[in-house]
């Protein structure tokens, strides 16, 4: 399961900055091979032209909206092309049309029978300047935001700081603990969205700076034109690592994941559970509210040690670690097998 390719859906209304965000990911991903499905609603696929030449593999749908396809097989065919081993793709990004219905796109990805891909989350891009007007014209935006695993509050440089915070607060009231990442020009840390193969995972809780991921040209440009405000117009993301040589209580871990700390976007790793007759490794992938466990075997000589990584924007590292420590099974007696029921609920059949 760890080798499955995540499929990340990027949605948002026209002009919010989806293509700008995608282009930033393509230019600043530090070695990740990105496959793109560009979905422009119209005969002339303008968005495909904008990203052409910057991506390893691209399948363009110019005759209609992906989410309008009745048969999931059409999308599966696109994924098959991008997920074939010889393409060596690390992540697939579906840039949805501004008219797309995110719920249908999520169903298509989650419902695919392709064994080489998995759901990588819904990122909803919002124009900070136009948000009040857009919400007024499109009441369905509230529904879209509630489906999101991460909201990117783009064009943060176009509004005063107090107004930006009011927009963030309004969005938070709609979506609850889902992380909201404020940025400009679609600039978002790739490491928040997917694993970059050339970067090691931090071994301890670490605040990762956006500036570290900008290429030298962009970094110089920002210092020349926006030195004073640049760092304050982007949110950093936090990566928290948790290791336990003692087995976990599966019920407590599920409770943690079902009621995650604010700002948590992704969780990944593997766990050992203190349950009678249960000796397997359980691989975890969590994106937003989508949780998947998959039983696996420990390698020969591998220690039955739980290792989890949490990634989020504005994630309270200390509080998250305390809650994870509380999932450790401290009783000498193993738990009853019924304690695994919550894990089986999130295990694909």
Residue pairs with C-beta under 8 A, 6 or more apart in sequence:
1 118
1 283
1 285
1 292
1 294
1 296
2 283
3 116
4 115
4 116
4 117
4 118
5 35
5 82
5 83
5 89
5 90
5 91
5 92
5 116
5 117
5 118
6 91
6 92
6 117
6 118
6 119
6 120
6 121
6 194
6 287
7 79
7 91
7 92
7 93
7 94
7 109
7 117
7 118
7 119
7 120
8 91
8 92
8 93
8 94
8 120
8 121
8 123
8 193
8 194
9 94
9 96
9 102
9 105
9 106
9 109
9 120
9 121
9 122
9 123
10 18
10 21
10 22
10 93
10 94
10 95
10 96
10 123
10 125
11 18
11 96
11 100
11 102
11 105
11 122
11 123
11 124
11 125
11 144
11 148
12 18
12 96
12 98
12 124
12 125
12 126
12 127
12 152
13 98
13 127
13 134
13 138
13 141
14 98
14 99
15 98
15 127
15 130
16 98
16 125
16 126
16 127
16 130
16 134
16 154
17 125
17 127
17 152
17 154
17 155
17 185
17 186
18 47
18 95
18 96
18 98
18 125
18 186
19 47
19 50
19 51
19 95
19 186
20 154
20 185
20 186
21 123
21 125
21 152
21 154
21 186
21 187
21 188
22 36
22 51
22 93
22 95
22 186
23 50
23 51
23 54
23 186
24 185
24 186
24 187
24 188
25 34
25 93
25 188
25 190
25 193
26 34
26 36
26 51
26 54
26 55
27 54
27 215
28 187
28 190
28 213
28 214
28 215
28 218
29 190
29 196
30 190
30 196
30 198
30 199
30 213
31 196
31 197
31 198
32 90
32 91
32 190
32 194
32 196
32 197
32 198
33 56
33 87
33 88
33 89
33 90
33 91
34 55
34 56
34 89
34 90
34 91
34 92
34 93
35 55
35 56
35 57
35 58
35 82
35 83
35 87
35 89
35 91
35 92
35 93
36 51
36 55
36 57
36 58
36 59
36 92
36 93
36 94
36 95
37 58
37 59
37 60
37 61
37 66
37 75
37 78
37 82
37 92
37 93
37 94
37 95
38 45
38 47
38 48
38 51
38 58
38 59
38 60
38 61
38 95
39 47
39 61
39 65
39 66
39 94
39 95
39 96
39 97
39 100
40 46
40 47
40 48
40 60
40 61
40 62
40 97
41 64
41 65
41 97
41 98
41 99
41 100
42 62
43 62
43 63
44 62
45 60
45 61
45 62
47 95
48 58
48 60
48 62
51 58
51 95
52 58
56 87
56 88
56 89
57 81
57 82
57 87
57 89
59 78
59 81
59 82
61 78
65 96
65 97
65 99
65 100
66 75
66 94
66 96
66 97
66 100
66 105
66 108
67 96
67 97
67 100
67 101
67 102
67 104
67 105
67 108
68 104
69 75
69 108
72 108
72 111
72 112
75 108
75 109
75 112
76 112
76 113
76 114
79 92
79 112
79 114
79 116
79 117
80 114
81 87
82 89
82 92
83 89
83 92
83 114
83 116
83 117
90 194
90 195
90 197
91 120
91 193
91 194
92 117
92 120
94 105
94 109
96 102
96 105
102 122
102 124
102 144
102 147
102 148
103 143
103 147
105 122
106 119
106 122
106 147
109 117
109 119
109 120
110 119
110 290
118 285
118 292
119 287
119 290
120 193
120 194
120 287
121 149
121 150
121 193
121 265
121 266
121 287
121 288
121 290
122 147
122 148
122 149
122 150
122 288
123 148
123 149
123 150
123 151
123 152
123 193
124 144
124 145
124 147
124 148
124 150
124 151
124 152
125 152
125 154
125 186
126 134
126 145
126 151
126 152
126 153
126 154
126 167
126 171
127 134
127 154
127 155
128 153
128 154
128 155
128 156
128 158
128 159
128 164
128 167
128 182
129 155
129 158
129 159
130 155
131 167
131 170
131 171
132 167
134 141
135 141
135 142
142 174
145 151
145 171
145 174
145 175
146 174
146 175
148 175
148 178
148 288
149 178
149 265
149 287
149 288
149 289
149 290
150 178
150 179
150 181
150 192
150 193
150 265
150 288
150 313
151 171
151 175
151 178
151 179
151 180
151 181
152 181
152 183
152 186
152 188
153 164
153 167
153 168
153 171
153 180
153 181
153 182
153 183
154 183
154 184
154 185
154 186
155 184
156 164
156 182
156 183
156 184
156 233
156 234
157 184
157 226
157 229
157 233
159 167
161 232
164 182
168 180
168 182
171 180
172 180
177 260
177 261
177 262
177 263
177 264
178 288
179 262
179 263
179 264
179 265
179 312
179 313
179 314
179 315
180 313
180 314
181 188
181 192
181 235
181 237
181 313
182 233
182 234
182 235
183 233
183 234
183 235
184 233
184 234
187 210
187 214
187 218
187 234
189 208
189 210
189 213
189 236
189 237
190 196
190 213
191 199
191 208
191 213
191 237
191 239
191 311
192 237
192 265
192 266
192 311
192 312
192 313
195 201
201 239
201 241
201 309
202 208
202 239
202 241
203 241
204 241
205 238
205 239
205 240
205 241
205 317
205 318
205 321
206 238
206 239
207 236
207 238
208 236
208 237
208 238
208 239
209 236
210 231
210 234
210 235
210 236
211 219
211 230
211 231
214 222
222 230
223 230
226 233
235 313
235 314
236 313
237 265
237 311
237 312
237 313
237 315
238 263
238 310
238 311
238 312
238 313
238 314
238 315
238 317
239 309
239 310
239 311
240 309
240 310
240 311
240 315
240 317
240 320
240 321
241 307
241 308
241 309
242 269
242 306
242 307
242 308
242 309
242 310
242 321
242 324
242 325
243 305
243 306
243 307
243 308
244 305
244 306
244 324
244 325
244 328
245 303
245 305
245 306
246 274
246 328
246 329
246 330
247 272
247 273
247 274
247 275
247 304
247 306
247 328
247 329
248 271
248 272
248 273
248 274
248 306
248 327
248 328
248 329
249 273
249 274
249 327
249 328
249 329
249 335
249 339
250 271
250 273
250 275
250 335
250 339
250 340
250 342
250 343
251 339
251 342
252 326
252 327
252 329
253 271
253 327
254 291
254 342
254 343
254 345
254 346
255 342
256 323
256 324
256 326
256 327
257 267
257 286
257 291
258 291
260 267
260 286
261 310
261 312
261 315
261 316
261 319
261 320
261 323
262 314
262 315
262 316
263 312
263 313
263 314
263 315
263 316
264 310
264 311
264 312
264 315
264 320
265 287
265 288
265 311
265 312
265 313
266 286
266 287
266 310
266 311
266 312
267 284
267 285
267 286
267 308
267 309
267 310
267 311
268 284
268 285
268 286
268 308
268 309
268 311
269 283
269 284
269 306
269 307
269 308
269 309
270 281
270 282
270 283
270 284
270 296
270 306
270 307
270 308
271 281
271 282
271 284
271 306
271 308
272 281
272 282
272 304
272 305
272 306
273 282
273 329
273 335
273 339
273 340
273 343
274 329
274 331
274 334
274 335
275 334
275 335
275 336
275 337
275 339
275 340
276 334
276 335
276 336
276 337
277 337
278 337
278 340
279 298
279 304
280 295
280 296
280 297
280 298
281 295
281 296
281 297
281 298
281 304
282 293
282 294
282 295
282 296
282 343
283 293
283 294
283 295
283 296
284 291
284 292
284 293
284 308
285 291
285 292
285 294
286 292
291 346
292 346
292 347
292 348
293 343
293 346
293 347
294 347
294 348
295 347
298 304
308 324
310 320
310 324
329 335
